[in-house]
Amino acid sequence: QVQLVESGGGLVQPGGSLRLSCAASGSIFSINAMGWYRQAPGKQRDMVAAITRGGSTSYTDSVKGRFTISRDNTRTMVYLQMNSLKPEDTAVYYCNAESFQYNYWGQGTQVTVSS
């Protein structure tokens, strides 16, 4: 079993920055990849960024060059650095961990980009 706890969301002006954090615990050895997803009201939950066990990263086109996913040396913390934020980035952001047999989700953290 894997548990994920997220933090770092909040209200920010367009062009500003936030860093989201995800603390993982439990069977960390079983995780093959982790990522960040987001869901705006009335829309589906979409992948934003992902990082594999080996450290390879990928991003959805709309955030390339603005967001960076990273992981600490213990593999217990995953981060999403969000720069040059736009109003369309407003959503609930969820941390995800993928194992061979299951996907795990954090509780979500609200990010609001508004003047």
N, C-alpha and C positions, 0 to 999 in steps of 0.2 A: 504494500500500500504506500502511496505517496500523498503527502499533504502539501498544499501550496497556499501561501499567505501573501497578498499583494498590498502595496502601499505606494504613495507618492502622487496620487492624482490630486486635482484641484482646479481652480479657476486661473486662467492665464490670458493675457492679451494676445491678439494676433502678432506673430513674429517672435513671441517669447519661447521659453524653453521649460521643460519638465523632465525629470528622471523618475521612471517607474521602477520599483523593486519587487522581486518575487523571491520569497524565502521557501526553499524546498526542504522537506524532511521525510523520513521513512526509508523506503527501499530505493535510494538514489542510484544504486548500481544498476537497476533495471531500466533506467531511462535511456532511450535512444536519441531523443531530440526534445528540445523545449522551444516554446514560441510565445508570441503575444498575438492575441486576436482582439478585435474590437467590434462592438455592436451599437449602432445608432438606433434611436427609436424608429420602429417600423421597418427596419432593415435586418438582413441576416447577419450572423456573426462571421466575419471574414478574417483571414490570416493577415497579419501586418508584417511580422518578422519571425524568423526561426533560426535556431542554432543546433547543429548536430552534436553527437557525442565527441566527434573529432574536432569540433570547432568551426566547421564550415557554416556560413551564414547566407540567408536569402531574405529578400524583401519584396513586398508588393510594389508595383511600379509607382504608385502615388506617393510613397514615402522615401523612395531611393534618394540618397543625398541629404536627407533631412533627419532620418532616424537611424540609430545604431543599437543593435542588440549585442550584449556582452555577458560574460560569465566570470565569476571569481575562480580562484585557483582550487578551492575546495569543492566546486560544483554544487554548492548549496544556495547560491544567490545568482539570479539572472536579472539583468537590467535592460531597460529600454530608454535610451537617451533620445529625447524628442526636441528637435530644434526647428526654428522657423515655422512654428505652429500656425495652422490655418483654421478658420471656423469649421471647415468640413472635417477636421480631425476630431471634432467633438463626438464622444462616444463613451461607453463603458468599456474599459480595457481589461482583458482577462489573460492571466498566465495559464499556459498549457504545458503539460508534460506527457510525452508519448512513450509507452513501453510496448513490448511485444504483444501484450494481451489487453491493454486498456489505455484510455486517455483520461488524464486527470485535469481538473480545472480549479483555479482559484475563485474567490468570491467576487472578484471584479473591483475596479476602482474607477471612479468617474473623472473624466477629463473634459473640461469645458473651455473652449477657446472663444472669447467674446470681448468686445469693447465695452 
